[in-house]
């Protein structure tokens, strides 16, 4: 059954005008680009779920922050997110200092 359909499609493509073949070619190319983009989104979501799992396992705050930085760097493909990391520690230290004086 499929071979017969394939033969009909091939015959139609051979007899089709150049304009029709170009339209089909551009449609196939656009579909392939969309599939590639969709695959990239799926890969990013898998990384996000992996990061979420890794972070939920960590019980200590410092370990959790370190995991957040590591996973964020991996997802963003960067070396280090030092500004984000230091901002969190400044806030934590500020809260610790306030708590000591209460």
N, C-alpha and C positions, 0 to 999 in steps of 0.2 A: 504494500500500500504506500509506504513512505517513498520507495524508489520511484513509483509512478508519479507521485506528487513532485519529487525532486526533478524528474525528467520534464514535467510540465513547466516547472519554474524556470529551468534552464532554457527550454524552448522559448518561453515568454521573454526572458532576458535577452536572448539572441535576437528576437524579432522586435524588441522594444526600441524606441527611438533613444538617441543619446540623452535627451533631456530627461526621460523617465529613468534611465540607468543612473544618471547623475543625482537625481532626487533620491533614489533608493540608496545609492552609495553614501550620500550625506546623512540620510536617516540612520543607516547602520553605524556610521562614524559617531553621530551624536549619541546613539544608544550605547556604544562602547565607552564613550567619555562619561556618560551618566553612570554606567556600571562601575567604572574606575573610581569615580567620586563616591559612590555608595560604598564601595569596598573600603575606601579610606575612612569614611565615617564609622563603619563597623569596627575597623582596627582601633580607632580612637576610643570608641565605646568600650571595647574589650580592655584597653589599657586603663580606662576610668574605673571599670568594675574591678579590675585587678588591684588598682590603687585603693579603692574603697575597702576591699577585703583585707588588704595588708594593714590599712589604718585601723580597722575595727578590731584587729587582733591585738594591737599594741595597747597596753594598759597604762603605762607611765606617760605623763605629759610630754617630757622631753623626747622620749622615743616616738610618740605620736607626731610631734612637730618635725622630728628628723625624717620620719616616713613621709609626711606631707611634702617636705622639700624634695626628697629623693624622687617620689612619684611625680611631682609636678615637673621637675627637671626632665624626667624620662618622657613624660607626655609632650612637653614643649621642646624636647631635644635640645636642651641647653646644659651648660656646665653647672651652674649654681644660681639660685635665686636668692642671693645674699641679702638684698634689701628687704625682701619679704621675711626672710628668716630673722634678721636682726630686729625688724619691727615687732615681730611676735615676742621675741625675748625681752625687748624693752618694755612692752606692755606687761608681760609676766613679772618681770622684776619690779616694775612699778606697783603692781598689785600686791606682790609679796612684801614690799617695803611698807605699804599702807597697812597691810594686815598686821605687821609686827608692832606698829605703834598704836594699834587699837586696844 
